[in-house]
C-alpha cells in the first residue's frame, strides 16, 4: 500500500480539530487560555503540545493493536489492554462513562457561562438551551454536526 503525501494544511487542520475537541469550553470562555497561556507563559504552550502528542501516540498504538489483533469492538480492545486482568475493563467502562458525562457537562456549562457573561442571559436558561442544541446535534448525526461546525 502506497502512502499518500499529506499537505501541511491538512496536518494543521487535524491538529486544530484535535486541540479544539479537547480544549473546547475552557478555551472558548477564556479560562483555559488565561490559566495556561497567560499565567504559565511558554511552559503552558509546551505542556499543551506535549499532552496532545502523548494522546496522539497513545491513540495510534491502540489503533495498531486493534487492527493487528482483528478486534471488533472497543470492549475487546480494552480487554486486550488489561490482559491478564480482564475484569479491570469493567472499571474502565465505568470511569469512561463518568468522564464522557463530565466532559459534556463542562462543555454545556462553559457555553452557558459564556452566554450569561456576554449577553446577560439567565444561566439556567442557557444550560437548558445549550443542552437542547447539543441533544439535537447528537440525535441527528454527524452530518448535522459537520454543517453546524462549518
C-alpha positions in Angstrom: 0.0 0.0 0.0 1.4 3.3 -1.1 1.3 6.2 1.4 -0.3 9.4 0.3 1.5 12.7 0.5 -0.2 14.9 3.0 0.0 18.7 2.9 0.9 20.9 5.9 -2.6 22.4 6.0 -4.2 19.0 6.3 -1.9 18.2 9.2 -2.6 21.6 10.8 -6.4 21.1 10.4 -6.4 17.7 12.0 -4.3 19.1 14.9 -6.6 22.1 15.3 -9.7 19.8 15.4 -8.0 17.5 17.9 -7.0 20.5 20.1 -10.4 22.1 19.9 -12.1 18.9 20.8 -10.0 18.7 24.0 -9.8 22.3 24.8 -13.4 23.2 23.9 -15.4 25.0 26.6 -12.4 26.1 28.7 -10.7 27.6 25.7 -13.9 29.3 24.4 -14.6 31.0 27.7 -11.1 32.2 28.0 -10.5 30.4 31.3 -8.0 27.9 29.8 -6.2 30.5 27.8 -5.8 32.7 30.9 -4.7 29.9 33.2 -2.3 28.1 30.9 -1.1 30.5 28.3 -1.1 33.8 30.2 -0.4 32.5 33.7 2.2 29.9 32.8 3.7 31.5 29.7 5.7 29.4 27.3 5.6 26.3 29.6 1.8 26.3 29.2 2.1 26.1 25.5 4.8 23.4 25.6 2.8 21.3 28.0 -0.3 21.5 25.8 1.7 20.4 22.8 3.3 17.5 24.8 -0.2 16.4 26.1 -1.6 16.3 22.6 1.5 14.4 21.3 1.1 11.8 24.1 -2.6 11.5 23.3 -1.9 11.0 19.6 0.8 8.4 20.2 -1.5 6.5 22.6 -4.4 6.6 20.2 -2.1 5.4 17.4 -0.8 2.4 19.4 -4.4 1.5 20.3 -5.4 1.6 16.6 -2.4 -0.5 15.6 -3.3 -3.1 18.3 -6.9 -3.1 17.3 -6.1 -3.8 13.7 -3.3 -6.3 14.3 -5.4 -8.4 16.6 -8.5 -8.1 14.4 -10.6 -6.8 17.3 -14.2 -5.8 16.6 -15.1 -3.5 19.5 -13.7 -1.1 22.0 -14.6 -3.6 24.7 -12.3 -6.2 23.1 -9.6 -3.6 22.8 -9.7 -2.8 26.5 -9.9 -6.5 27.5 -6.7 -7.0 25.5 -5.0 -4.0 27.0 -5.8 -5.1 30.6 -5.0 -8.8 30.0 -4.5 -10.9 32.2 -6.7 -8.7 34.4 -9.7 -8.8 32.0 -12.2 -7.7 34.6 -10.5 -4.3 35.0 -12.2 -3.5 31.7 -15.4 -3.0 33.7 -13.8 -0.3 35.8 -12.6 1.4 32.7 -16.2 1.4 31.3 -17.5 3.0 34.5 -14.8 5.7 34.6 -15.1 6.3 30.8 -18.8 6.9 31.1 -18.3 9.2 34.0 -15.6 11.1 32.0 -17.9 11.5 29.0 -20.7 12.8 31.1 -18.4 15.3 32.9 -16.9 16.5 29.6 -20.4 17.1 28.1 -21.5 18.8 31.3 -18.4 21.0 31.3 -18.9 22.0 27.7 -22.6 22.9 28.3 -21.7 24.8 31.5 -18.9 26.7 29.7 -21.2 27.7 26.9 -23.9 28.7 29.3 -21.4 30.8 31.3 -20.2 32.5 28.2 -23.8 33.3 27.1 -24.5 34.7 30.6 -21.4 36.8 30.7 -21.6 38.2 27.2 -25.3 38.7 26.8 -26.6 38.7 30.4 -29.0 35.8 29.9 -30.1 33.6 32.8 -27.5 30.9 33.4 -30.0 28.1 33.9 -32.0 29.0 30.8 -28.7 28.9 28.9 -27.9 25.5 30.3 -31.3 24.2 29.1 -30.9 25.9 25.6 -27.4 24.7 25.0 -28.3 21.2 26.3 -31.2 21.1 23.8 -28.9 22.2 20.9 -26.3 19.5 21.9 -29.1 16.9 22.1 -30.4 17.8 18.7 -26.9 17.7 17.2 -26.4 14.3 18.7 -29.7 12.9 17.7 -29.5 13.9 14.0 -25.9 12.6 13.5 -22.6 13.5 12.1 -23.8 15.3 9.0 -25.7 17.9 11.1 -22.7 18.4 13.4 -20.5 19.0 10.3 -23.0 21.5 9.0 -23.2 23.3 12.4 -19.5 23.4 12.8 -18.9 25.0 9.4 
